[in-house]
Amino acid sequence: MAMIIAVLTVDLYFPAATSLKDKRTVLRSIKDRIGKKYNVSIAELEFMDKWQRARLGIVQVGNDYKFLEKNMNSIFRAIDSNGGAEILDHSFEYL
């Protein structure tokens, strides 16, 4: 049985953020909710010093491509429906 690593990268824009504190409040909410609900690892990868941008890396390990793809699609939709951030770009890959 092979180990599959699914990686979702999402670039976010925070239109209402006027400071790093505003951005981090929204980002923390997204990370906490997604991490707990989907049992994934999630981290801010870039734009840490930009108050209206963020890049998140979301990773899940499993042995079933369909399960991982379903979870990553659900995570993408959950982030997209969040009112505080807009998705600018994203990518999905298996390692």
C-alpha positions in Angstrom: 0.0 0.0 0.0 1.5 3.3 -1.1 1.5 6.5 0.9 0.0 9.5 -0.9 0.6 13.1 0.1 -2.0 15.6 -1.1 -0.9 19.3 -1.2 -3.2 22.2 -1.7 -1.7 25.7 -1.9 -4.0 28.7 -1.7 -3.2 32.4 -2.2 -5.6 34.6 -0.3 -6.4 38.3 -0.4 -8.0 40.0 2.7 -9.8 43.1 1.3 -11.0 44.4 4.7 -7.7 44.0 6.5 -6.0 47.3 7.5 -3.3 45.7 9.6 -1.4 42.5 10.2 -3.6 42.0 13.2 -6.8 42.1 11.0 -5.3 39.6 8.6 -4.1 37.2 11.3 -7.5 37.2 13.0 -9.2 36.0 9.8 -6.3 33.7 9.0 -6.3 32.1 12.4 -10.1 31.4 12.1 -9.6 29.7 8.7 -6.6 27.6 9.9 -8.3 26.5 13.1 -11.6 25.6 11.5 -10.0 23.7 8.5 -7.3 22.0 10.6 -9.8 20.6 13.1 -12.6 19.6 10.7 -10.4 17.9 8.1 -7.5 16.7 10.2 -4.9 18.3 7.9 -1.7 20.2 8.5 -1.9 23.8 7.5 0.6 26.6 7.5 1.1 30.2 6.2 4.0 29.9 3.7 4.5 33.4 2.3 3.5 37.0 2.6 3.8 37.0 6.4 4.6 40.7 6.4 1.9 41.7 4.0 -1.4 42.7 5.7 -3.7 41.8 2.7 -2.0 38.7 1.4 -1.3 35.1 2.5 -0.3 31.8 1.0 -1.5 28.7 2.8 -0.1 25.2 2.4 -2.5 22.4 3.3 -1.3 18.8 3.5 -3.0 15.5 4.1 -1.5 12.0 4.0 -3.5 8.9 3.1 -3.7 5.9 0.9 -6.8 6.7 -1.2 -6.7 9.2 -4.0 -10.5 9.7 -4.1 -10.7 10.4 -0.3 -7.8 12.9 -0.5 -9.2 14.7 -3.5 -12.7 14.9 -1.9 -11.2 16.4 1.3 -9.1 18.9 -0.6 -12.1 20.0 -2.7 -14.1 20.4 0.5 -11.4 22.4 2.1 -11.1 24.7 -1.0 -14.9 25.3 -0.9 -14.8 26.0 2.8 -12.0 28.6 2.3 -13.8 30.1 -0.7 -17.0 30.6 1.3 -15.2 32.4 4.1 -16.3 36.0 4.1 -13.0 37.5 5.2 -10.7 36.3 2.5 -10.8 35.9 -1.3 -8.9 33.2 -3.2 -6.6 34.7 -5.8 -4.9 31.5 -6.9 -4.6 27.8 -5.9 -2.8 24.6 -6.9 -3.3 21.0 -6.0 -0.8 18.1 -6.4 0.0 14.7 -5.2 3.5 13.8 -4.0 
